[in-house]
Amino acid sequence: MKIEALASHHDRDGLGCGVDRLDRYLRTQASQDVRRKANGVFILVEPDKPDVVLGYYTLCATSLAQGDVPAAARKHIPRYPLVSATLIGWLAASEARQGERLGAMLLADAVRRAYASAATVGSSMLVVDAISERAAAFYEGNGFVRLPDSLRLVLPMHAIQQLVEP
């Protein structure tokens, strides 16, 4: 499997992840977001079927208010009113291929890509707005910390550094 930037040859109509708004985003909005540089969209494919979309995720810049950052993460970020971050806006994997850990592959790539870009763009943490409690549990199981009373979760770059740099 490989993950690559969204291109015109990808069959954006073929993904069925089980959540209509995630499928609809890929079908109708993703290409425009890439053209407008609003989001980076990354597609999971098998090398022998490069047009078949097995999943995708998006990345973009965002910020959080200093007060929204969990106390444990505050010691690792600058004390600006707004904290720079990278947002995983959407993440979806084929429902037909559940059990193959496609979501975990997509998330691992997003984490690596966000960490690599943080050195040039500046980003103190990775943020995700989970679409459900089930999705939030997936992110929590992968090290993200949930903000109180929300489906927003964060993973500080210092924690990612410990994962990607031995």
Disulfide bonds with the S-S distance in Angstrom:
none
